[in-house]
Amino acid sequence: MSGVADQRIGCEGLLRVGGECLEGPCWDGRTGRLWFVDIPRGTIFAYGWSDRRLERIEAGEAVSAVIPRVEGGEVVACRRGVATLAGDDLRLGMLIDEDISWMRTNDAKCDPYGRLWVGTMADDASPRSGSLYRISADWSRTTVLTGVSISNGLGWSPDGRRMYYIDSPIKTVDVLDYDPGTGDAVDRRVLIDTSEYAGMPDGLAVDAEGCLWVAFFGGGAVRRFSPGGSLLATIEVPDRHVTSCAFAGEELDHLVITTGQGPDSATGGNLFVARPGVPGLPTAAFAG
């Protein structure tokens, strides 16, 4: 892909859902399906890439992410914690913040070694109320960060040595040094100050060149940044409230973008797709 600063990339509509807040796009190469959710409506979606068939599963509570499991099926970040999904059978496997009724999970993703990372936030996004957890293959849980407001984008560099993290209201994309053997993430620091851009950073995806694609909620865009934090490209999205993005397709050469309606807009809640000219990294499955 060209290294010209702020290259403009187009996108087109992939699927009109009319959801309240679509989130958590995740490509499952085993089945050729794209998973995503509508958080407040508690709906899990599976979109067949080749047959364009859309399946729905009603979870009965808020859901924020769906990720494949190594042993088959999926793992789901839901309001109360983490559940397993087999077919349409959703079973709660771990409670998180079970004593706080106004807390729920938000963005979740697996590191390249099969560990599941799950963030939390308050229903009203109260500042510094949430946390970030790491769940190992044996389902043991470690608290990594506290004092988080809206735990969002997660990603890892191609060599697995850097972890990226977004707490949306502070408008930065942070980087941490990552230990592949232990899963320890340390020395959190600002990689990108996004305050000059409209909206706030939300979900993110990392491509095969190690660059970050960051969705801007309220900014109507996905932006590509170099590993050093320089702006390289912008995808302008018709829906203003862009929530996340993920690489999809057999060659991982499509970038799927999710949107929500937002507090000040009745439009949104759809899927868009772009051809960014660089492939993404394979989806890491949960080893638990």
Steps between C-alpha positions, in 0.01 A plus 500: 500500500618852429671680785367841393371687805121503538412308188122500442330160472137446407252260656160364405200358679527130583190436709222729619395378842358809669647389831527719805872447554675244281839399635766231528549389137704180499595280205480121547711345226390147598140561403531796262274709719523847645378534857373827644253615764241764580602579857187649662255275315691187604515360147783287361539496121685258272534612138593243234767657281424290192125438529418837663275326747443687826429295813384648830522370854321683782719491808248644744751755630749751362780342298816678386723247320506150348832319446573146374625234744785266416293194597201613295210732553546854621555704812273799564552813708157565648362733763573276799835364384624244249287223348556214259293457185437171321242532223236715669576368851646785708638402841657735753851387587636785713346790688678836485421786739201294611436722803464818292165502322579808291821359350527303175767361272606691192768429240673161513765325292755218520874549488697290247557236769137428585450718806171688516501870589172656618433859603212639705317831530209654690162525329522878518874502413587639843867601496758253630243235598613217270786255478691283255537128566709218355348152498737208449432161341416352842238777548702670774454876500754777556418867546742696281361855502258685727360852488388460139204703369402329170724201435525463124745417220744213547769369268850356475792561270586225248790382717280497812735728691277807514143527622272788401218630717235772490310661787275711278430819701867586548537501120828314477617172353741351750773240459638256757798267491368144476654174623375214277598240760315643797246738349635784712437846353711778652624856447175643365563821306334717236567399140245725326332813632173509305364825642547677165251266330121513521343248732680267737695180431303179540590155360815420304660241273865433418614415147781276376736800476445578867290810436191583704153565360303700758123563491387847609162508674334828413764569238365304202837347418752222540862618498819308435807581708856372470659303789662828592168685515504695171174540306515306171144467369136585566181313413200732509189312616144618420380424854644741754526265798766252393558238770756246380665322208649160418673333207289233333481274194708203392800721432427736793505781245165661586453737791151469647376803694217506755294804602244601759224755523663708771338731755432775248416304186220263399694370200772239515531146625628360170798323346735650243798350319820644353792358301797654683771351277670311783390178672426464867622254761319169560243494780638348817266247664449456876700206636260445792 
